[in-house]
Amino acid sequence: MVLTGAVGFFAAAMLVWERLQIYVDAGHVSSCDLNSLVNCGTVMRTSQAAAFGFPNPLIGIVAYAIILTIATAMLAGARLARWYWWCVQIGVTLGFVFICWLWYQTTFRIDALCLYCMIVWIMQTTLFVHVTVHNMRTGVIPVPRRVASAMTGWAWFLTVMILLVLFGIIFIRFFSVIMGMF
């Protein structure tokens, strides 16, 4: 949680900073505008980048700050109540659903990718899988003990498989663009 929270917070903060630069200068070229495919500026100028009426990365800054707070409290020895873990599970699940929607939008509607957004996708996927497995292992999510034990051993594999599907579809979708870069 410390790693995903810190990296996710950094990526969200960079997106907020870049978005503020676009507000100041409409012609701003973002630090993550690498080419026509990986172009944060293109993505940030779409309606999907402010799904709730304000820039999406603001959600990330708050959410990852909460994750970092929880992680540091746990490192300090805090034991969180079952209901609290349910709240964390709901939050990371909603975050995962939201990044899946954003992935779909950038891949199939916007036709451009955002480097910092992709970092957030990786962090949120990792966070979602590992919090879910933790909650299965500790009995917050009631599953048979064998399932919880098996999931503990397969958490990283599941994380990698989800990311391979997401980025594999991106590779297939933009194959001609990617191959044209070489």
FENVENDA-V878607 format. One line per field, one symbol per residue. psi: psi as a letter, one per 30 degrees, with the letter a starting at -180 (. if undefined). burial: + if it has 16 or more other ideal C-beta (glycine too) atoms within 10 Angstrom, else -. A space follows every 10 residues. Layout:
BEGIN
psi: ???
burial: ???
END
This chain:
BEGIN
psi: eeeeeeeeee eeeeeeeeee eeeejfgkjl fgieafejje eeefglfffh fgflkefeee eeefeeeeee eeeeffgkjk leeeeeeeee eeeeeeeefe eeeeeeefee hllkeeeeee eeeeeeeeee eeeeeeegge jjlkeeeeee eefgeeeeee eeeeeefeee eeegeeeeff f.
burial: +--++-++++ ++++++-++- ++-----+-+ -++----+++ +++++---+- ----+++-++ +-++--++-+ +--------- ----+--++- ++--++-+++ -++-+++--+ -+++++++++ ++++++++++ +++++++--+ +------+-- +---+--++- -++--++--+ ---+------ --
END
